[in-house]
């Protein structure tokens, strides 16, 4: 799993049933988030207790599913009831490692415009 900084990371903003697999999560991407799961983006889903996270992504040949369960503690709360949230790929790596993402600041500068 190597994502460069150009990959968009979308966080589903509600608890997700972790029994969903590729097809169920891809349906959430299409119909709820409004993005094509085959578009090269990463989609992040978390369960209600926030001790499990899944990331769905297209690697060019098929849908891949990363799944992590924390044995102790919780993943940081990323649910924003107003809108789907986006992360940078570095923030996604920090999330998967179990880091707290408090006071989220952009890790990359805005694009330079001429």
LINLINKA-V270884 format. One record per residue. N is the residue number from 1. OMEGA is omega in radians with two decimals (NA if undefined). Layout:
{{N OMEGA} {N OMEGA}}
This chain:
{{1 3.09} {2 3.11} {3 3.08} {4 -3.02} {5 -3.14} {6 -3.13} {7 3.06} {8 3.11} {9 -3.13} {10 3.12} {11 3.04} {12 -2.92} {13 3.09} {14 3.07} {15 -3.08} {16 3.06} {17 -3.08} {18 3.02} {19 3.10} {20 3.09} {21 -3.05} {22 -3.03} {23 3.12} {24 3.12} {25 3.09} {26 3.09} {27 3.06} {28 3.12} {29 -3.09} {30 -2.92} {31 -3.10} {32 -3.13} {33 3.10} {34 3.12} {35 3.11} {36 3.13} {37 3.12} {38 -3.06} {39 3.11} {40 3.11} {41 3.03} {42 -3.14} {43 -3.05} {44 -3.14} {45 -3.12} {46 3.11} {47 -3.06} {48 -3.14} {49 -3.14} {50 3.05} {51 3.11} {52 3.13} {53 3.04} {54 3.06} {55 -3.13} {56 3.12} {57 3.11} {58 -3.11} {59 -3.14} {60 3.12} {61 -3.14} {62 3.10} {63 3.11} {64 -3.12} {65 3.05} {66 -3.11} {67 3.11} {68 3.09} {69 3.07} {70 3.11} {71 3.06} {72 3.10} {73 -3.10} {74 2.96} {75 3.12} {76 -3.10} {77 -3.13} {78 -3.05} {79 3.04} {80 -3.04} {81 -3.06} {82 -3.06} {83 3.04} {84 -3.09} {85 3.07} {86 3.07} {87 2.94} {88 3.11} {89 3.09} {90 3.10} {91 3.07} {92 3.10} {93 3.09} {94 3.11} {95 -3.10} {96 3.10} {97 3.11} {98 -3.13} {99 3.06} {100 3.11} {101 -3.13} {102 3.14} {103 -3.03} {104 3.06} {105 3.10} {106 -3.13} {107 3.13} {108 3.13} {109 3.07} {110 -3.13} {111 3.13} {112 3.12} {113 3.13} {114 NA}}
